[in-house]
Every structure is written in structure tokens, then in C-alpha cells.
Amino acid sequence: MMLVRIMKSALRGKGIAVAAFLLPALLLFCGCAGNNGLSPLPEEPRSTVQLEKGMHFNELTPEEERVIVHKGTERAFTGKYSESKERGTYLCRRCDAPLFRSADKFESGTGWPSFDDALEGAVKQLPDADGRRTEIVCANCGAHLGHVFFREGMTAKNVRHCVNSISLGFLPEAKAASVTQKAIFAGGCFWGVEYHFNKLKGVLSAKSGYIGGLIDNPSYKQVCTGRTGHAEAVEIAYDPALVSYETLAKLFFEIHDPTELNRQGPDRGTQYRSAVFYTDEVQKKVTEKLIGELRAKGYKVVTTVEKAGTFWPAEEYHQDYYEKNGHEPYCHIYQKRF
Ligand SMILES: [Zn+2]
């Protein structure tokens, strides 16, 4: 913290001599600085990067592409978020995936936005090509974000994600409510699954319904025959700034038995199968990672990982079943597994 204070006082202009003395140290200290930080901008055409199939990317300016695709570094103190204190969520500039919360942003004095934590599963760490530093990229699209540093003593978490402003987008808190994300889980009778998710912070709604089958708009009676291919499932709308997909998926694996094939407790049939219906590649990867963790612990997980098609909401009398009837779920008891 001492170093931060010294840097802050230098930056407040307490003396040109002090600042002149500290600036080289500052530049050494901040690992975001790369050789190309000060290089002139090449005249490049608009993004020509090969896009992964099905993934939507924002169009990048040549300067954005220089940093995000070619792993460049913006000049310190030039990015629009380096000093920002506005509350909200920082997104990947290229794919809009939520990456950091303003609550985890701190003043590092380095001239780059600094966060001592990232949203769960949102940021991937890779060894930098320089053999020294640890690069951070967007886990969803691989966009270059900056670097991560440990044990600098700047915050209690002792971590600094040093990020280029230009790699980020920003979603103010006030607008966040309109960009909720969806997650869909099937783990036996939907009443119990819905009950547990409705109690989790960051979950805006949990709806019972049907997914993964062959016919449109199926009824409960049709699904119960086990012949339509649908699973009883719950569609969750959540605020990614408050709860991560990984937290949701972990809860899912802990409120039903993922080792039971086509049944949960007394309910039997493929409509009661254990399944995760993913809506993007990040959800798929997080799910596969968690299944791997459970298998490593000895659980013989049978959960299927299926691409989400249309989710059909169930009849009104199935919604909030336990709330309406004042009962507790009979076959969805929380059990810690992670
Ligand atoms: Zn991205």
C-alpha cells in the first residue's frame, strides 16, 4: 500500500522532480507495459480475424485490434477506464462477455484499470510469450486483456488484473437489469430445482418448463409419457454481475443426484434425466470442467451436456409449486459436492 500511496502523491503533482524520479520505476512496476506500448499505430483494415462459428464478435477499430488480437498494450493513463469509479460491470470489448465488477476495481496508480478479482470463469490465465508474465484473455473469445500479477501487496486479495481499457466495454449498473443471462438445468422434477434456484442471490427468476424434445409447445401430460424426448427443466434468468454461471452450475450439481440415470428419487423416465442445456460455449466449458471435478472425486456423473433449443414454459400451476403449496422439495436436498 505504501507504494500506491507514494505513486498517488506523485501523480497528484506534488513535485515534478519526484514524479520524474518515480515515473521510470512506475513503468517498470506495471507489467502491462510492453515493447509495442509506444509504437506508432499501423494502418490496418477493419478486423479480418477468423471468427469462431456461431460466435458474434463486435467489429474492432484498428487500434482495438492491435491490442485485442495482436496482444498490444495501450499507453498508460490514456485509456478511458483507468480512473473510472462508476458502478457496473466491465465486459469483453470483442464478445461482450462480463469480465470484471467495478466493486473489484482499485486505484493502482499504474495508469491501467486494475481489478483484484475477475468474475468466475470469465478470464483465462496463460503464460506470456515473454516467459515472465502471466497473460489474461477473455475465456469466451480469447481476446487479449492484459496481465495478472500476484503478491504486490496492493489489496487484501493480493492480485492485480492489469487490463487495457481498450479491451473492455462497460455496462453501468443501472442498465445491467436489462442484460440478464439465461441458464437452463434439468435435474428431475422441476419443482425442486426451481425452488432452490429461486433462493440464490443474483437469480432474477426461475421458470419450470420443458426442453430437448421433438415437438413444439408440449403439455405436461405429453412430456410425462417419456416419448417426446423433453426433459423437465428450469430456465434461470440471472444477473452475471451478482452470480456467475459457475456458481449456478455448482448449485445444480448439489441439489440433485447427477449419478442417477434417467431418474431422480421416485421419478423415473428420460424426462427426469440429469442435463445441462448450455446457451453458449462458456457455459458448456464450465459445465464440462465441473463434471470433470466431480468425476475426479469419484462421482460417476451421467449428466448430459446438450445445446439449448427452445425452452417451453410449463403450465402455470407448475410454477412456484412449493411456494404455492407450502411444502419443501421431497427429492432435491442440498448436498455439498464441491
Ligand atoms: Zn471476449
Residues whose N, C-alpha, C, O or C-beta is under 5 A from the ligand:
A	BS01	ZN	C92 R94 C95 D96 A97 C138 N140 C141 G142 A143
